[in-house]
Amino acid sequence: MIKPLADRVLVEPKEAETKTAAGLYIPDTAKEKPQQGTVLAVGPGKKDEPMEVKAGDVVLYGKYAGTEVTVDDKKYLIMKQSDIFAIL
């Protein structure tokens, strides 16, 4: 598994919605990039900035936050803790 360094966080993005509330299917070209995900791993933090998130937290982050990484055909995001807006 991936182990983040310093103040980095490994996030598994939530799947994009495939249906609207009315029951219409959304094509792949019109899907929004998810802005919510589950934290899988957390780095040790910096000495002047402790980590506030922990593995298992569901978080909200910016639309273009982090770097996308693919491991075993599964997509993850590695981002700084400061790219996370909130813990749900």
Backbone as a chain_set.jsonl record, in Angstrom:
{"seq": "MIKPLADRVLVEPKEAETKTAAGLYIPDTAKEKPQQGTVLAVGPGKKDEPMEVKAGDVVLYGKYAGTEVTVDDKKYLIMKQSDIFAIL", "coords": {"N": [[0.844, -1.191, 0.0], [0.311, 2.341, -0.328], [2.27, 4.719, 1.365], [1.909, 7.802, 2.667], [4.046, 10.723, 2.891], [5.32, 13.197, 5.199], [3.1, 15.913, 5.406], [1.152, 14.777, 3.839], [-1.78, 13.109, 2.441], [-3.547, 10.14, 1.708], [-6.23, 9.575, -0.351], [-9.262, 7.959, -1.175], [-11.27, 8.615, -3.783], [-14.783, 9.325, -3.839], [-17.175, 7.566, -5.763], [-18.371, 8.933, -8.82], [-21.633, 10.284, -9.345], [-24.055, 8.355, -11.08], [-26.637, 8.601, -11.765], [-29.339, 10.937, -11.83], [-31.345, 12.698, -9.353], [-33.9, 12.505, -10.305], [-33.83, 10.187, -11.701], [-32.584, 10.004, -14.159], [-29.961, 8.907, -16.313], [-26.543, 9.799, -16.172], [-24.25, 10.705, -18.633], [-20.795, 9.661, -19.191], [-19.235, 11.803, -20.075], [-20.426, 14.031, -18.968], [-20.226, 13.855, -16.254], [-19.469, 15.076, -13.012], [-16.37, 15.825, -11.416], [-15.54, 14.04, -8.527], [-15.696, 15.467, -5.213], [-15.377, 14.509, -2.752], [-14.227, 12.079, -0.447], [-12.694, 9.117, 1.041], [-10.329, 8.927, 3.602], [-7.459, 7.005, 3.415], [-4.816, 6.616, 4.24], [-2.41, 8.367, 6.251], [0.208, 10.73, 6.471], [3.049, 11.307, 8.718], [3.008, 13.982, 9.461], [4.129, 17.409, 9.997], [6.614, 18.89, 12.144], [5.768, 21.358, 13.115], [3.151, 21.376, 12.394], [0.645, 19.461, 13.203], [-1.122, 16.454, 12.212], [-4.537, 16.545, 11.423], [-6.475, 14.993, 10.283], [-7.481, 11.537, 10.035], [-7.045, 8.051, 9.211], [-9.879, 6.641, 7.659], [-11.59, 8.802, 7.932], [-14.128, 10.754, 6.33], [-13.841, 13.102, 3.859], [-14.013, 16.482, 2.496], [-12.74, 18.033, -0.389], [-10.86, 20.253, -2.576], [-11.816, 20.805, -6.033], [-9.749, 20.441, -7.92], [-7.726, 19.399, -6.404], [-4.812, 17.715, -5.209], [-2.874, 14.863, -6.477], [-3.474, 12.511, -8.933], [-3.224, 9.02, -8.636], [-2.692, 5.748, -9.845], [-3.109, 2.508, -8.745], [-2.986, -0.916, -9.072], [-5.183, -0.852, -10.892], [-6.921, 0.864, -9.58], [-8.028, 4.073, -8.627], [-6.518, 6.706, -6.814], [-6.027, 9.625, -4.718], [-3.357, 11.727, -3.856], [-2.768, 14.155, -1.576], [-2.033, 17.337, 0.008], [-2.596, 17.999, 3.48], [-3.614, 20.534, 3.818], [-5.141, 20.922, 1.548], [-7.557, 19.853, 2.083], [-10.858, 20.606, 2.87], [-12.882, 20.071, 4.793], [-13.941, 17.778, 7.38], [-16.262, 15.253, 7.273]], "CA": [[0.0, 0.0, 0.0], [1.019, 3.615, -0.405], [2.433, 5.396, 2.651], [2.207, 9.217, 2.432], [5.104, 11.34, 3.68], [5.101, 14.543, 5.756], [1.704, 16.304, 5.647], [0.348, 14.25, 2.732], [-2.897, 12.23, 2.787], [-4.009, 9.291, 0.613], [-7.69, 9.607, -0.348], [-9.99, 7.218, -2.203], [-12.403, 9.456, -4.155], [-16.111, 8.727, -3.932], [-17.593, 7.373, -7.149], [-19.243, 9.974, -9.376], [-23.032, 9.88, -9.482], [-24.404, 7.876, -12.418], [-28.056, 8.909, -11.963], [-29.831, 12.139, -11.161], [-32.41, 12.432, -8.379], [-35.112, 12.182, -11.061], [-33.674, 8.865, -12.298], [-31.933, 10.063, -15.465], [-28.566, 8.487, -16.301], [-25.601, 10.84, -16.561], [-23.18, 10.133, -19.447], [-19.45, 9.849, -18.649], [-18.713, 13.116, -20.453], [-21.087, 15.086, -18.187], [-20.063, 13.617, -14.823], [-18.629, 15.994, -12.243], [-15.271, 15.203, -10.687], [-15.955, 13.996, -7.113], [-14.982, 16.334, -4.276], [-15.525, 13.855, -1.458], [-13.563, 10.792, -0.449], [-12.339, 8.515, 2.316], [-8.895, 8.917, 3.879], [-6.954, 5.646, 3.605], [-3.547, 6.667, 4.975], [-1.996, 9.719, 6.622], [1.618, 10.867, 6.792], [3.31, 11.651, 10.122], [2.839, 15.411, 9.705], [5.335, 18.213, 10.196], [6.754, 19.157, 13.577], [5.015, 22.551, 13.481], [1.776, 21.231, 11.914], [0.188, 18.084, 13.42], [-2.18, 15.979, 11.328], [-5.878, 16.609, 12.005], [-7.285, 13.92, 9.707], [-6.965, 10.19, 10.306], [-7.585, 7.035, 8.304], [-11.298, 6.373, 7.867], [-12.375, 10.039, 7.857], [-14.694, 11.156, 5.04], [-13.436, 14.502, 3.746], [-14.309, 17.297, 1.318], [-11.517, 18.673, -0.869], [-11.036, 21.075, -3.767], [-12.077, 20.094, -7.287], [-8.495, 20.108, -8.603], [-6.735, 19.122, -5.366], [-4.086, 16.455, -5.198], [-2.317, 14.208, -7.645], [-4.122, 11.219, -9.132], [-2.312, 7.888, -8.737], [-3.404, 4.501, -10.093], [-2.432, 1.313, -8.242], [-3.835, -2.092, -9.295], [-6.393, -0.4, -11.59], [-7.768, 1.634, -8.672], [-7.54, 5.454, -8.597], [-6.388, 7.368, -5.521], [-5.485, 10.976, -4.731], [-2.424, 12.1, -2.795], [-2.868, 15.612, -1.437], [-1.611, 17.907, 1.283], [-3.685, 18.179, 4.437], [-4.188, 21.869, 3.628], [-6.094, 20.876, 0.429], [-8.816, 19.333, 2.601], [-11.684, 21.696, 3.403], [-13.675, 19.695, 5.957], [-14.159, 16.369, 7.715], [-17.712, 15.04, 7.428]], "C": [[0.877, 1.237, 0.0], [1.085, 4.248, 0.978], [2.815, 6.855, 2.381], [3.31, 9.727, 3.361], [4.684, 12.729, 4.145], [3.615, 14.824, 5.986], [0.785, 15.85, 4.506], [-0.695, 13.242, 3.227], [-3.27, 11.428, 1.542], [-5.525, 9.174, 0.716], [-8.231, 8.741, -1.485], [-11.222, 8.048, -2.56], [-13.701, 8.663, -4.206], [-16.468, 8.607, -5.414], [-18.519, 8.498, -7.587], [-20.651, 9.418, -9.535], [-23.317, 9.445, -10.92], [-25.85, 8.189, -12.769], [-28.401, 10.202, -11.254], [-30.909, 11.748, -10.157], [-33.711, 12.032, -9.071], [-35.018, 10.82, -11.759], [-33.044, 8.856, -13.676], [-30.471, 9.65, -15.336], [-27.671, 9.595, -16.836], [-24.506, 10.194, -17.411], [-21.805, 10.457, -18.855], [-18.9, 11.243, -18.94], [-19.296, 14.247, -19.614], [-20.908, 14.915, -16.689], [-19.119, 14.637, -14.201], [-17.52, 15.205, -11.555], [-15.652, 15.198, -9.203], [-15.088, 14.902, -6.242], [-15.078, 15.78, -2.858], [-14.836, 12.504, -1.549], [-13.252, 10.323, 0.959], [-10.831, 8.491, 2.461], [-8.47, 7.479, 4.156], [-5.672, 5.609, 4.426], [-3.147, 8.121, 5.181], [-0.513, 9.703, 6.939], [1.806, 11.288, 8.247], [3.112, 13.119, 10.464], [4.172, 16.115, 9.809], [5.422, 18.568, 11.665], [5.981, 20.398, 14.023], [3.552, 22.488, 13.038], [1.316, 19.777, 12.087], [-0.956, 17.73, 12.468], [-3.518, 15.991, 12.063], [-6.78, 15.513, 11.47], [-6.65, 12.577, 10.045], [-7.61, 9.218, 9.33], [-9.035, 6.735, 8.669], [-12.176, 7.607, 7.819], [-12.907, 10.247, 6.439], [-14.481, 12.661, 4.947], [-13.942, 15.147, 2.46], [-13.017, 18.004, 0.914], [-11.814, 19.441, -2.146], [-11.154, 20.242, -5.039], [-10.795, 19.639, -7.979], [-7.369, 19.796, -7.615], [-6.049, 17.785, -5.604], [-3.59, 15.978, -6.548], [-2.946, 12.835, -7.758], [-3.062, 10.138, -9.353], [-3.151, 6.64, -8.962], [-2.542, 3.333, -9.624], [-3.399, 0.149, -8.383], [-5.191, -1.703, -9.877], [-7.375, 0.347, -10.694], [-7.173, 3.04, -8.553], [-7.588, 6.027, -7.188], [-5.902, 8.789, -5.747], [-4.502, 11.112, -3.578], [-2.447, 13.618, -2.742], [-2.318, 16.057, -0.089], [-2.829, 18.043, 2.18], [-4.377, 19.527, 4.238], [-5.154, 21.938, 2.439], [-7.464, 20.366, 0.869], [-9.586, 20.469, 3.261], [-12.385, 21.317, 4.704], [-13.684, 18.191, 6.14], [-15.656, 16.212, 7.955], [-18.018, 14.097, 8.571]], "O": [[2.067, 1.16, 0.303], [0.079, 4.31, 1.685], [3.923, 7.123, 1.918], [3.483, 9.228, 4.473], [3.802, 13.354, 3.555], [2.943, 14.063, 6.682], [-0.241, 16.478, 4.245], [-0.529, 12.611, 4.271], [-3.306, 11.977, 0.441], [-6.051, 8.731, 1.737], [-7.727, 8.783, -2.607], [-12.13, 8.18, -1.739], [-13.715, 7.486, -4.569], [-16.095, 9.461, -6.218], [-19.354, 8.959, -6.81], [-20.838, 8.236, -9.823], [-22.87, 10.092, -11.867], [-26.254, 8.064, -13.925], [-27.832, 10.525, -10.212], [-31.337, 10.594, -10.119], [-34.528, 11.309, -8.5], [-35.996, 10.348, -12.338], [-32.971, 7.802, -14.308], [-29.812, 10.003, -14.358], [-27.996, 10.248, -17.828], [-23.886, 9.228, -16.966], [-21.667, 11.421, -18.101], [-18.169, 11.799, -18.12], [-18.707, 15.327, -19.556], [-21.388, 15.745, -15.917], [-18.105, 15.01, -14.791], [-17.716, 14.056, -11.162], [-16.046, 16.235, -8.669], [-13.898, 15.08, -6.503], [-14.882, 16.507, -1.884], [-14.855, 11.859, -2.597], [-13.505, 11.025, 1.938], [-10.126, 8.078, 1.54], [-9.039, 6.811, 5.02], [-5.46, 4.688, 5.214], [-3.498, 8.994, 4.387], [-0.022, 8.784, 7.593], [0.831, 11.591, 8.934], [3.053, 13.471, 11.643], [5.225, 15.484, 9.718], [4.41, 18.551, 12.366], [5.579, 20.487, 15.183], [2.793, 23.429, 13.274], [1.567, 18.947, 11.213], [-1.666, 18.611, 11.983], [-3.619, 15.505, 13.19], [-7.751, 15.137, 12.127], [-5.45, 12.486, 10.305], [-8.615, 9.542, 8.697], [-9.373, 6.595, 9.845], [-13.392, 7.485, 7.677], [-12.216, 9.952, 5.464], [-14.885, 13.409, 5.837], [-14.254, 14.47, 1.48], [-12.287, 18.511, 1.765], [-12.888, 19.298, -2.73], [-10.656, 19.119, -5.11], [-10.763, 18.557, -8.565], [-6.192, 19.917, -7.955], [-6.646, 16.849, -6.135], [-3.839, 16.581, -7.592], [-2.955, 12.073, -6.791], [-2.134, 10.309, -10.142], [-4.203, 6.48, -8.344], [-1.396, 3.183, -10.048], [-4.517, 0.212, -7.871], [-6.228, -2.172, -9.409], [-8.555, 0.448, -11.03], [-5.961, 3.191, -8.397], [-8.569, 5.856, -6.464], [-5.423, 9.124, -6.83], [-4.776, 10.671, -2.462], [-2.18, 14.288, -3.74], [-2.159, 15.254, 0.831], [-3.954, 18.186, 1.701], [-5.581, 19.65, 4.461], [-5.91, 22.903, 2.322], [-8.427, 20.441, 0.106], [-9.051, 21.198, 4.096], [-12.48, 22.136, 5.619], [-13.467, 17.429, 5.197], [-16.246, 16.949, 8.744], [-19.184, 13.81, 8.84]]}, "num_chains": 1, "name": "protein.A"}
